[in-house]
Amino acid sequence: MIVEPVPQPVYAFDQVGSFAARPAGLALTGVVAEAVGEQRWLLVVATVMAVSAVAAAALPSVRRLERHQPV
């Protein structure tokens, strides 16, 4: 299977979003944890991570991925 390269503007937008979201998330998570309680916030974060992992694994295109040996 030959994978088409991702267009540069799409990749650049993804990178900018990731670079901006990480520090914002790190800055806000302490505030939110203090507001709702650390245990509750950890449960929310763990649930979001688990649901996103299961959702990704449930996609047929992800389940059909094959590992190709390097040439």
C-alpha positions in Angstrom: 0.0 0.0 0.0 1.4 3.4 -1.0 0.4 6.2 1.4 -0.1 9.6 -0.1 2.0 12.3 1.6 0.1 14.7 3.8 -0.2 18.2 2.2 2.2 20.6 3.9 -0.4 23.1 5.0 -2.4 20.4 6.8 0.7 19.1 8.5 1.7 22.6 9.5 -1.7 23.3 11.0 -1.6 20.1 12.9 1.8 20.9 14.3 0.8 24.4 15.4 -2.3 23.1 17.1 -0.3 20.5 18.9 2.4 22.9 20.0 -0.2 25.4 21.2 -2.5 22.9 22.9 0.2 21.1 25.0 1.3 24.1 27.1 -2.3 25.3 27.4 -3.4 21.9 28.6 -0.5 21.8 31.1 -1.3 25.2 32.4 -5.0 24.6 32.8 -4.9 21.1 34.2 -3.6 22.3 37.6 -6.3 24.9 37.8 -9.1 22.4 36.9 -7.7 19.7 39.2 -7.7 22.2 42.1 -11.3 23.3 41.3 -12.9 19.9 40.9 -10.5 17.8 43.1 -7.4 15.8 42.0 -9.1 12.4 42.3 -12.1 13.4 40.2 -9.8 15.1 37.6 -7.6 12.1 37.3 -10.6 9.9 36.7 -11.9 12.3 34.0 -8.5 12.4 32.2 -8.1 8.6 32.5 -11.6 8.1 31.1 -11.0 10.5 28.1 -7.7 8.7 27.3 -9.3 5.2 27.5 -12.3 6.2 25.4 -10.1 7.8 22.8 -7.8 4.7 22.6 -10.8 2.4 22.3 -12.4 4.6 19.6 -9.2 4.6 17.6 -8.8 0.8 17.9 -12.4 0.4 16.9 -11.8 1.9 13.5 -11.7 -0.7 10.7 -8.8 1.2 9.0 -6.7 1.0 12.2 -7.5 -2.7 12.8 -6.4 -3.6 9.2 -3.1 -1.9 9.4 -0.2 -4.1 8.3 3.4 -3.8 9.2 5.7 -3.7 6.2 9.3 -4.7 6.4 11.8 -1.9 5.5 13.2 -2.3 2.0 
